Amino acid sequence: MPLTLEHVFADLGGVPGDRLGDTQALAGLLLAAANAAGLNPAHPPIVKSGPRGTTALLVCHGGHVALHAVPADGLCFADVAGLSAAVQRGLDVIIKRLGARSLRTDARRRGPVTTLQPENP
């Protein structure tokens, strides 16, 4: 059976800006989401704020949890990927804790890429 990567993501709107700007809370959120998704962190969370918002990333063995937020606009883009079918639980933790007023989600199953063979001339 080919190896597949589960990839879930969400666009969240109407999130209180103070939640999106709290770098320590976002680091904790990444860890909680990874735990719920069955992912094991490979490194401590990285959370950086700058002029275009806040970016948070947790690299895990076999996956990741990432957030890109614009606190002033209450927007957050969340992404959880991993080899476990439980990645949706990680995204659910993010959605619940951030308390968005609007939400759009999607999921993709990613797998091996087939090499294209050139056509004979």
C-alpha positions in Angstrom: 0.0 0.0 0.0 1.5 3.4 -1.0 2.3 5.9 1.8 -0.1 8.8 1.9 0.0 12.1 3.7 -3.2 13.5 5.1 -3.4 17.3 4.7 -6.2 19.5 6.2 -6.4 23.2 6.3 -8.8 26.0 7.2 -9.4 29.7 6.6 -10.7 31.3 9.8 -12.2 34.7 10.1 -13.5 36.8 12.9 -10.9 35.5 15.3 -10.1 37.9 18.2 -6.9 39.7 17.4 -5.4 39.2 20.9 -5.6 35.4 20.4 -3.7 35.7 17.1 -1.0 38.0 18.5 -0.2 36.0 21.6 3.0 34.2 20.5 3.2 32.0 23.7 -0.4 30.9 23.4 0.1 30.1 19.7 3.1 28.0 20.5 1.0 26.1 23.0 -1.8 25.8 20.4 0.6 24.2 17.9 1.7 21.6 20.5 -1.9 20.8 21.4 -2.9 20.4 17.8 0.1 18.2 17.1 -0.7 16.0 20.1 -4.3 15.6 19.0 -3.1 14.8 15.5 -0.7 12.1 16.7 2.3 14.0 15.5 5.6 14.1 17.4 7.5 17.4 17.3 10.9 17.4 15.8 11.8 20.8 17.2 10.1 23.4 19.5 7.5 25.7 17.9 8.6 28.7 16.0 6.4 31.8 16.3 7.3 35.1 14.8 5.4 38.4 14.6 6.2 41.0 11.9 4.7 43.8 9.9 2.4 41.4 7.9 1.1 39.3 10.8 2.2 36.3 12.8 3.6 33.0 11.5 3.7 29.9 13.7 5.3 26.6 12.7 5.8 23.2 14.4 7.8 20.8 12.3 7.0 17.2 13.3 8.4 13.8 12.4 6.2 13.0 9.4 4.2 16.2 9.2 3.7 19.8 10.4 1.3 22.2 12.0 1.4 25.8 10.7 -0.6 29.0 11.2 -0.4 32.3 9.4 -2.4 35.1 11.1 -3.2 38.7 10.6 -4.3 39.8 14.1 -5.5 43.2 13.0 -8.0 41.6 10.6 -8.9 38.6 12.7 -7.7 36.2 9.9 -5.9 33.0 10.3 -4.9 30.3 7.9 -4.2 26.9 9.6 -2.6 23.8 8.1 -2.0 20.4 9.6 -0.3 17.6 7.6 0.9 14.1 8.6 1.0 10.5 8.0 -1.7 9.9 10.6 -5.4 9.8 9.7 -5.9 11.8 12.9 -4.7 15.2 11.4 -8.3 16.4 11.4 -8.4 16.2 15.2 -5.4 18.6 15.2 -7.2 21.1 13.0 -10.3 20.8 15.2 -8.3 21.8 18.2 -7.1 24.9 16.4 -10.6 25.9 15.2 -12.1 25.4 18.7 -9.4 27.3 20.6 -9.3 30.3 18.2 -13.1 30.7 18.3 -13.6 31.9 14.7 -16.9 33.4 13.6 -16.4 32.2 10.0 -14.7 29.1 8.7 -13.8 27.3 5.5 -12.0 23.9 5.5 -10.6 21.5 3.0 -8.7 18.2 3.1 -6.4 16.5 0.7 -4.8 13.1 0.6 -1.3 13.3 -0.8 0.6 10.4 -2.1 3.4 9.2 -4.4 3.9 11.1 -7.6 4.0 9.2 -10.8 6.9 9.9 -13.0 5.8 10.9 -16.5 7.4 9.1 -19.3 8.3 11.2 -22.4 6.4 10.3 -25.5 8.4 8.6 -28.3 9.1 11.0 -31.2 
